[in-house]
Amino acid sequence: MPTPSDSRETVTALLGAWTEGERDAANALMPLVYEELHRMAHNQLRRERGGHTLNTTALVHEAYFKLVRIDRIEWQGRAHFLALAATAMRQVLINYAQKRNAQKRGGSQTPLPLDDVVVRDGQDREASLEELLALDEALKQLEALDARQAKIVECRFFGGMTVEETAEALGISPATVKRDWTLSRAWLNRELSR
């Protein structure tokens, strides 16, 4: 029976082959990472409004489709792949929200702190289209100021990654992730409450 480290080694080998231009490696990779991608997508969609037309499987497939279309990327390993998958999921959800918002055109926009949009005391709450778009805009501003903090928010919020997974994905210590997560949440809360 394969161990988790065997699976990690296989994923790393496939990512290396993908980097070398072997497009079949991307197809072989999907079954090995599907469960993790599905978990990330499920965690993200739990925060979305009810009646969302994207389901978990569709979000996984849309994000994966974005990833396989990337040319000339040097995959640094499983954690790097998952961090970019979180970014792809963010892009899919933001694109969806922008299309929905363009159709809707209206409604009230009440600023909501990130603590309320993310997770409050372990309780998920739904994020409206406007909240998701406001978060994306604030995240773009944060990225211009501190790209690492923005990546941490992407991994934690959009990817549903733990502190340890985020640290591994970004090649930093868990203490740095915790510190930057606290700082980025404070900065985003200020921006979102304006």
C-alpha positions as CSV (number, residue, x, y, z in Angstrom):
1,M,0.0,0.0,0.0
2,P,1.5,3.4,-1.0
3,T,2.3,5.7,1.9
4,P,1.6,9.5,1.9
5,S,5.3,10.1,1.3
6,D,5.2,7.8,-1.8
7,S,2.3,9.9,-3.1
8,R,4.2,13.1,-2.4
9,E,7.2,11.8,-4.3
10,T,5.0,10.7,-7.2
11,V,3.3,14.2,-7.3
12,T,6.7,15.8,-7.2
13,A,8.0,13.6,-10.0
14,L,4.9,14.3,-12.1
15,L,5.2,18.1,-11.5
16,G,8.9,17.8,-12.6
17,A,7.8,16.0,-15.8
18,W,5.2,18.6,-16.4
19,T,7.8,21.3,-16.0
20,E,9.9,19.5,-18.6
21,G,7.0,19.8,-21.0
22,E,5.4,16.4,-20.7
23,R,1.7,17.4,-20.9
24,D,0.6,13.8,-20.1
25,A,2.1,14.3,-16.6
26,A,-0.7,16.8,-15.9
27,N,-3.3,14.2,-16.6
28,A,-1.6,11.6,-14.5
29,L,-1.4,14.2,-11.6
30,M,-5.1,14.8,-11.4
31,P,-6.1,11.6,-9.6
32,L,-3.3,12.1,-7.1
33,V,-4.3,15.6,-6.1
34,Y,-8.1,15.5,-6.7
35,E,-9.1,14.8,-3.1
36,E,-7.1,17.7,-1.8
37,L,-8.4,20.0,-4.5
38,H,-11.9,18.8,-3.8
39,R,-11.5,19.6,-0.1
40,M,-10.1,23.1,-0.9
41,A,-13.1,23.8,-3.3
42,H,-15.6,22.5,-0.8
43,N,-14.2,24.7,2.0
44,Q,-14.4,27.7,-0.3
45,L,-17.9,27.0,-1.6
46,R,-19.2,26.7,2.0
47,R,-18.6,30.4,2.3
48,E,-20.5,31.3,-0.9
49,R,-24.1,32.3,-1.0
50,G,-26.8,29.7,-1.2
51,G,-27.9,28.6,-4.6
52,H,-24.5,29.0,-6.1
53,T,-24.5,27.4,-9.6
54,L,-20.9,26.2,-9.3
55,N,-20.6,23.0,-7.3
56,T,-17.4,21.6,-5.8
57,T,-16.5,19.4,-8.7
58,A,-17.1,22.2,-11.2
59,L,-14.8,24.5,-9.2
60,V,-12.1,21.8,-9.1
61,H,-12.3,21.2,-12.8
62,E,-12.3,25.0,-13.7
63,A,-9.3,25.6,-11.4
64,Y,-7.4,22.6,-12.8
65,F,-8.2,23.7,-16.3
66,K,-6.6,27.0,-15.6
67,L,-3.5,25.3,-14.2
68,V,-3.0,23.0,-17.1
69,R,-3.2,26.0,-19.5
70,I,-0.2,27.6,-17.8
71,D,2.9,27.4,-20.0
72,R,6.4,27.4,-18.8
73,I,6.0,27.1,-15.1
74,E,8.6,25.6,-12.9
75,W,6.6,23.6,-10.3
76,Q,8.5,23.6,-7.0
77,G,6.5,20.7,-5.5
78,R,3.1,19.7,-4.2
79,A,2.7,22.6,-1.9
80,H,3.5,25.1,-4.7
81,F,0.9,23.4,-6.9
82,L,-1.7,23.6,-4.2
83,A,-1.0,27.3,-3.6
84,L,-1.4,28.0,-7.3
85,A,-4.6,25.9,-7.2
86,A,-5.9,28.2,-4.5
87,T,-5.1,31.2,-6.7
88,A,-6.9,29.5,-9.7
89,M,-10.0,28.9,-7.5
90,R,-9.9,32.5,-6.4
91,Q,-9.8,33.6,-10.1
92,V,-12.7,31.3,-11.0
93,L,-14.9,32.5,-8.1
94,I,-14.1,36.2,-8.8
95,N,-14.8,35.8,-12.5
96,Y,-18.1,34.1,-11.6
97,A,-18.9,36.9,-9.1
98,Q,-18.1,39.6,-11.7
99,K,-20.4,38.0,-14.3
100,R,-23.2,37.5,-11.7
101,N,-22.8,41.1,-10.5
102,A,-22.8,42.4,-14.1
103,Q,-26.1,40.6,-14.6
104,K,-27.5,41.8,-11.3
105,R,-26.4,45.5,-11.5
106,G,-27.7,46.9,-8.3
107,G,-28.4,46.1,-4.7
108,S,-26.9,47.7,-1.7
109,Q,-23.2,47.3,-0.9
110,T,-22.6,47.3,2.8
111,P,-18.9,46.9,3.7
112,L,-18.2,43.9,5.8
113,P,-15.0,43.1,7.8
114,L,-12.9,40.2,6.6
115,D,-13.5,38.5,10.0
116,D,-17.1,38.3,9.0
117,V,-16.4,37.3,5.4
118,V,-13.9,34.6,6.4
119,V,-14.6,32.5,9.5
120,R,-15.8,33.7,12.8
121,D,-15.3,31.4,15.8
122,G,-15.2,28.4,13.5
123,Q,-18.6,29.2,11.9
124,D,-18.6,29.7,8.2
125,R,-20.9,32.3,6.8
126,E,-21.9,33.0,3.2
127,A,-20.1,35.7,1.3
128,S,-22.2,37.8,-1.1
129,L,-21.1,38.6,-4.6
130,E,-20.3,42.2,-3.5
131,E,-18.3,41.0,-0.5
132,L,-16.3,38.7,-2.7
133,L,-15.6,41.4,-5.2
134,A,-14.7,43.9,-2.5
135,L,-12.3,41.3,-1.0
136,D,-10.7,40.7,-4.4
137,E,-10.2,44.5,-4.9
138,A,-8.7,44.9,-1.4
139,L,-6.5,41.8,-2.0
140,K,-5.1,43.4,-5.2
141,Q,-4.2,46.5,-3.2
142,L,-2.6,44.4,-0.5
143,E,-0.6,42.5,-3.2
144,A,0.8,45.8,-4.5
145,L,2.0,46.5,-0.9
146,D,3.0,43.1,0.2
147,A,2.8,40.2,-2.2
148,R,3.6,37.5,0.5
149,Q,0.7,38.7,2.7
150,A,-1.6,38.5,-0.3
151,K,-0.5,35.0,-1.1
152,I,-1.1,34.0,2.5
153,V,-4.6,35.3,2.3
154,E,-5.1,33.4,-1.0
155,C,-3.9,30.1,0.5
156,R,-5.8,30.5,3.8
157,F,-9.0,32.0,2.5
158,F,-9.4,30.8,-1.0
159,G,-7.4,27.5,-0.6
160,G,-8.6,26.7,2.9
161,M,-5.0,25.7,3.7
162,T,-3.8,25.4,7.3
163,V,-0.9,27.5,8.6
164,E,1.5,24.6,8.1
165,E,0.3,23.9,4.5
166,T,0.6,27.6,3.7
167,A,4.1,27.8,5.2
168,E,5.2,24.8,3.1
169,A,3.6,26.2,0.0
170,L,5.3,29.6,0.3
171,G,8.6,28.3,1.7
172,I,8.3,30.3,5.0
173,S,7.9,29.4,8.6
174,P,4.5,28.8,10.3
175,A,5.3,31.7,12.7
176,T,5.7,34.1,9.7
177,V,2.4,32.8,8.2
178,K,0.6,33.5,11.6
179,R,2.2,37.0,11.9
180,D,1.4,37.9,8.3
181,W,-2.1,36.4,8.5
182,T,-2.8,38.6,11.5
183,L,-1.4,41.7,9.8
184,S,-3.1,41.1,6.4
185,R,-6.5,40.5,8.1
186,A,-6.1,43.7,10.1
187,W,-5.2,45.6,6.9
188,L,-8.0,44.0,4.8
189,N,-10.5,44.6,7.6
190,R,-9.7,48.3,7.5
191,E,-10.0,48.4,3.7
192,L,-13.2,46.5,3.7
193,S,-14.9,48.6,6.3
194,R,-14.3,51.9,4.4
